[in-house]
Amino acid sequence: MNTHGEGHGPPESGPPGGLVEVLARWENSGGHWKVLNETAGWIDIGLFTCDGGEQMSRVSGARTTVLHSYLQGRTSSAD
């Protein structure tokens, strides 16, 4: 699994360590994230600057039970 580097290009399939690790690390660093698109088995999440104004990257991956538990119905880090 790979993350897409900074920028607005298309996502690659899934980050190393899983989406939960990426989202937790992004949030702990002061960044914001937001679900951009999701289906029953897949999710695309935008990673935004600290003020939420600019999308810096995008990660995608399978909707695992671990991710479902982490999100707990949230669609963004502001929820």
C-alpha positions, 0 to 999 in steps of 0.5 A: 500500500502506498500514499500519494505524495503532497499535491492534488494528484490522483490517489494511489491504493492505500497507505503503509500502516493503514488509514487509521495510522495515517489519520491519527498521525495527521490529526496529532500533527494538527492537520485535518482530514475529511471523507471525500468519497466512500462505498461499502468497501472503499474510502477516499480521504483528503488530508488538509492543512491545519486551518482546513483550507488546502488539501495537501494529499489524499489517501484511499483504502479498504473500509476495514473493521479497524477503520470503521471503529476508528471513524465511529460515524465521523466524516471528518476530523472536526466531527 
